[in-house]
Amino acid sequence: MAKENKINKTSRSTKITKKSNKENNVKLSKDFIKKLSALGWVRKTITDEPRLTELVELYESIGFEVHLEPLSSELLKLMGEECKACYIGNWERYKVIFTRKNKN
């Protein structure tokens, strides 16, 4: 049962995530992060399950929209060596969490 609550690449992501990944095939880069920022999205953290589901539910419960992007090799290159060490070898399973205040 617990596995049903886990977030995958297509579930619980916002419209912008689905559009950017499927229609534009955009990799998470510095420029793409700037575009998200211009739309009001703030990068919060990088994580994987089970913490990913917990954080998405928490942010949504306090009134934020949540946008998920897969961690890209391009973004890894921008990280310091200390940060990179945690993700090397398993970076495909991580998601970058962005939030913004819910407009509704």
N, C-alpha and C positions, 0 to 999 in steps of 0.2 A: 504494500500500500504506500509506503513512504516514497517509493520511486515515482509514483504518479504525480507527486507534488514538485518534482525536480524540473528546473527550467532547461529547455533545450534551445537550439538555435532559432526555432520558429515560434515557440510559445511565449506568451507574455511580453513580447517585445512590442514596442510602439510602432505606429504606422511608418514613422521615419526610418526605423531600423529595417523593416521589411522592404521599403522602397529603395533605400540605399544599397542594401545587400543584393537584392534580386534584379532591380532594374538598372542600376548604375554600376554594379560590381565594384564598389568603392572599398579600398582597403583603409583601415584606420591609420591615418597619417596625421602629421602635424597640421596640414592644411585642412583636412576634414574635421579635426577637432576645433579649429578656428571657426569653421562654418557652423558646427553645432553650437558653439559658444555664442555666435551671433544670433542664433535662434533661441537663446536663453538657457541652453543646456550647460550644466556644470559637471565636470568629471569628478566623481567621488572616490572610487576605489577600483581595484582589480581583484577579482576573487573567483573561486570555483565553488562547486557544491560541497557541503550542504549550506555553506554560508551565503551563497548567491541567492537562493530562494528566501532565506531568512531576511536578507537585506532588502530585496525587492518588496517583500510583504511589509516590512517595516516602513520603508519610504512611502509606499502607497497608502498605508494606514494613517500616516501623518500629513497626507494631502499633496504628495509629490507625484508627478508623472515620472516614469522610469523608462530609460532608453538603454538597451544593451547592445554592445558591439563586441565581436570576437577580438581577442588580443591579436595584434598583427606583428609579424616579424619586423615591420618598419617601425612600429612603436617601441619594440624591444631595443632597437638600435639607439633610440633616443634616451634610454634609461641609463643610469649610472651602473657601474659594475656590481655594486652591492645589491641593487634591486633586481638586476638581470639574473643573478644567481638562483633566485627562487623559481624562476619561470623556465629556465633553459631545460630542454628535454620534454617538457610537458605543457608548453605555452598554448597549444591548441585547445586545451580544456578550460582556459580562463576566459572570463568576460570582463569588459570594462563597463562599469555602471556610471551612467549619467543621469542627473535628475534636473527637474525644473518645477517650479510651483505650478500646480494644477490650474488651468485657466477656467475650469468650470466652477 
